[in-house]
Structures are given as C-alpha cells and as structure tokens.
C-alpha cells in the first residue's frame, strides 16, 4: 500500500521484536509476520484498492468494525465511544446556548427594526455567521481559557477541584451541573461525582 504507512511501520516493529526474541533475521518467518499484521489492520494488500475500499466500508457501516488503533492497541470504536458522551454533552450545551442567543438577538433586532441598532446588529450577525465554528472555538479558547482563565486549558476539569454533581440520573445519562466545593451539610441532595 503506502510506503512508510502504518502497515510498513507495524511490519518493521514486528521484525525488530522477532530479531530481539530469536536472535537473528534468518529465524524470523516473514510470512507469519505479514499475516499477523494483515490480521491486525484488517487489510488484504493483494486485493485491488476499490475492492479493499468496499470491504472497508462494509466493515464500518454494517459491523461497526473500525479496526484496531496502531497507537493504543485497542479497537478504534471503543476509543471513540469513550469520548462520545463528552462530545454529545458539549454539542447539546453549545446548541442550546447558540439557539437561545440567536432567538433573543433576532427578537431585539426585530424590535428595533429600521434603526441603527438593527443595521449594525445585522452586520454583526452576518460577520458572526461567516466565521467557521472551529475558528470561533479557537479564538474563544484562546481568550476565555488562556488569557482570562475562565475555563481549564485541557482535560475535563482541573485536578485540584473537588467537584460535586447536581442534577438527574437517567441510567448512564446524567443531566445537570458540576459545581466546585459547595457548602453542603450531611444528608443534602448533592452527590460526589
């Protein structure tokens, strides 16, 4: 396939492991190493590229088999599934905040229709909508996390915080807020996260 790609890298890694354990290159069975790498990456290099691509899409769409991560040595789907709750959480809050702001902004512009505020606000909204979300996210992260320290710069929250959860549990889904060090008494409704 691609020179210097993950398959070649895994082959070299397996050959080096074999040389370390066997003592010489002559003792290594290259066919066995090639078969084990092909099994791990789930690609048959003897198939034509379009056929291999169709097989790849079939495994993803029908069986949710994304293969194994060459870096973490576990299934890619399980890695994605670990991050999915936080991605859904941030997407829902972003959607709710954006929708709420836009509805109120539109109502304010409609209330002042034809005035300077309406014209300036429309220009502001058009400029805001033309900025890609990932650029706005980088700017917001730079300003709110790095310059002003309102949010943590990495991870879910800072390790020094004692967080408590206020909200509702629906099986694996929790809806609520994480709050920092509340003043609670024994028997209150706050629960430790």
N, C-alpha and C positions, 0 to 999 in steps of 0.2 A: 504494500500500500504506500503510504507516505514515508519518505526517508526521514529518519530522526523522529518519527512519531511515537505514540505510546506503545505500539506493538514491538518496534525495534528496541525501545528502551527496556521493556519487560524481558525481551529475549536476552539482552546484554546482562540484565540483573540476574536472570536465572542461570546463565552461563557462568557468571562470576561465582554464584552460590555453589554451582556444581564443581567448579575448579577448586574452591576452598574445601569442599567436603571430600572430593575424590582425589585431589592432589594434582591432576593434570587434565588437559583438554581432551586427550585421547580417550579418557574414561567416560566422558560425558556423551550421552545419547541425544544428539541434536533433534532427532525426530520426536522423541518423547518431550523434550523441552518445547519444541514448536507446537505440539498437540496441546500441552498444558496451557501455553499462552493463548492459543486459539480458543480453548475452552473458557478461559478466564474472561477474555474480551468479547467472546461470543461472535466472532467474525471468522468466516472461512475465506482466506485470501485467494483460494482457487476459483471462487465464483466471480462472474463479471460484476462490475460495480453497480449497474442498475438492478441486477437480481439481488445482490447483497443489500442494497438500499431498501428494496421492497421487503426483504426479510427483516431488516432492522425496524422499519415502520410497523410491520405486523407484530413484532415482539413488543413494541412500545404501546401501540394502540389496543391490541387485543389482550395482551397478557400483562401489561404494565411492567415489563421487564426492561429496565433501563440499563441493565448490565451492572458490573461491579466498578467501583471507583478505583483507579490505579493508585491514587494517593492515599485513601483511607482504608482500602482493602475491605470494603463492605458495599452492600447494594446501594446504588445511586438513589433509588426510590426511598429507602429508609432515611438517607441523608436529607433529601428534600422534605420528607414528611416531618422530620424534627423541626424544621424551620417554618413549616406551613402555618401552625397556629399563630405565631407572631406576625407572619405576613398578613394573614386574614385580619388579625386584631388591628394592625396599623392601617390596613386598607379601609376597614369599616369606619374607624375613627376619622381618617382623612376624608372619606366620602361624606360622613355626617357633618364635619366641620366645613368642608367646601360647599356643600349644598346649602347649609344654614347661612353662611356668609353671603353666597350669591343671591339667595332669595331676599335677604334683608337689603343687600346692596341694590338689587333691582327695584325693590319697593321704594327705597329712598330716592333713586333716580326718577322713578315714575311720579313720585310726589312732587318733585321739583322740576317737572317736565318743561323743557324750553329755556330754562335758566342756565346760568354759567356753571352751577354745580352739576347739572345734567350733562352738559357738553364735556366738562373736564372729567367727570366720573365715567362717561362712556369711553373717552380716550384711555383713561386708566385701566378700564376693564378690557379693552381691546389689546393694550400692551401686555397686561397680565395674562390674557388667554393665549397670546402668541409665544410666550416663553415656555419652552418644553418643561415638563414636570421634573425631569431629572436635573435640569439646570437650576430650577427653583429650589429643589431639595438640597442641592449642594450649597447654594447661597444661604438658604435657611440654616443648614447645619453649621456652616462657617460662622454666621452671625450669632445664632442662638446657643450653640454648644461651645464653640472655640473662643469667640470673643467675649460673650457675656456669661457663659457657664450655666445657662438655664437648664440644659439637658446633658446627660452623660455623653462622653465622646466615643464610647464604644460599649458593647455589651448591652444587656437589657437594663441594668441599673448599676450604680456604683456599689462595690462590695462592702463598703463601710456602713451602708444604710441598713437599718432594721426595718424591714417592710412588713406591713400588715395589709390584709385584703378585706375590702368592704364591698359586698355585692352578693350575687346569687350564684348558686351552683346548679348546673343542668348536666349532670353526669360529667363527662370530660370537659364540657364547655363552662367557663366561668365568665360571668359578665359583672364588671364592677371596676373598682379603682384600687391601685396600690398606693398606700399612703405611708408617710415616713413618721415613725415613732409617735403614735397617738398617745394621748394621756387617757388610758383606759383603766378601769377598775376590774377586779375579778368578777367574772360572770357576764361581761358585756358581750355584745354581738360581734366584736372584732375577732378575726381569726388570724393566726400567724400563717404566712404564705408558705 
